[in-house]
Amino acid sequence: MIEKIKKLIFTSYHPSYEFLAFYRIFFSLYLLWMGLSNANWVSRIPNSAMHPPISILSFTDAVPPEWFFSGCYYGMYLCLLLILIGLKPRVFSILYMIMYIMTSNYAFSFGKIDHSFVYVLPIIFMAFSPWNTTYSFFPELKRETDVLSKSWPMFLLSMLLGFGIFTAGLAKILGGWLNTDMQSTQVFFYQYRYGVGWHDLMSDFYDKINSQFFWEMLDYCTVFFESIFLVAFLKPKFFRFMIWITLFFHLNVLLMFNISFTFSIGFYALFIPTDLIPSNFKAKFKHTLQTIFQPKYKIVGIVFVILYLLLLIIFDINTINYLISKFFELFESLYAFPLFVLGGAFLFGTYLFIRSFRKYTS
């Protein structure tokens, strides 16, 4: 098994240079779209309250000044913009993660620890892939080792994502979700509906379901779905299928609990089976990116980065997030954005899933 996994690391995935470059652009844009949190509020906490758990901050009992967090905040945006235009993306991916880990560690020391950091991992792993050989204002040369470096970052990310989702299933098993005396999904639903006061989307629909079998089935399906991720990464095709199921799961969690996992889409997009996308569409998309990202336009790329940062620093406007937010405001609904992202991703995954049958039966 160990030898098989060693081979899988370098042979599981075979993305093209074009797809890797597309993902560099997409993921940096996606993080810009989601926006970054400014942790400068931590600077107002007294040093006497600095008692972080075991972490990289265990060596200090001092809280940095506000300029440190503001510098990291704008520095992370700068890194994302430089990754987007293809200027030393490996260097700036590493710098981004250093600043992200530092500021997140401080924020988590005084507040809730969440798992959103998992979905930022592609930026550091994919930095060691050949994702800057094309669609870049500053392209890098192709190398013989690219054959190996195309696969292992994707394989390790699939393994980490699979293990992360598995731990959620394991926690549910240990927490008694498989106990037929209590329907845990229903308990959580009632907590959100009557405790939090969540009554929108499909809350009324689920509230009318009184079937013990239905709620118990949701418990077992959730545990099984999350637990099987422990081995899903061993088969790339099966792993991609499980991501499609995950999108369906996220969409239903949104409809039932109003818990959105939109930040996860950037991670999942790494495993798009591009061989199932129509060749005509890929050709047009490729031509568009080739037209925009040309080395002769590198000055345009630099100017774009400067203007973007000036708008952010002077007017506190994250341009991409601002424009997209204004677009969704037209729908006059608080749920337009997460429904569009998760619903659109699920429909796209369903389309590719259907095309996979056509491909292998034709």
Secondary structure as UniProt FT lines:
FT   HELIX           2..11
FT   HELIX           17..34
FT   HELIX           40..44
FT   HELIX           47..49
FT   TURN            56..59
FT   HELIX           66..85
FT   HELIX           89..109
FT   HELIX           116..120
FT   HELIX           122..125
FT   HELIX           126..128
FT   TURN            131..132
FT   TURN            144..145
FT   HELIX           146..149
FT   TURN            150..151
FT   HELIX           152..174
FT   TURN            175..178
FT   TURN            180..181
FT   HELIX           184..190
FT   HELIX           191..196
FT   TURN            201..202
FT   HELIX           203..207
FT   HELIX           212..227
FT   HELIX           229..232
FT   TURN            233..234
FT   HELIX           236..257
FT   HELIX           262..264
FT   HELIX           265..268
FT   HELIX           269..271
FT   HELIX           274..276
FT   HELIX           279..292
FT   HELIX           295..297
FT   HELIX           298..315
FT   HELIX           319..329
FT   TURN            330..332
FT   TURN            334..335
FT   HELIX           336..361
//
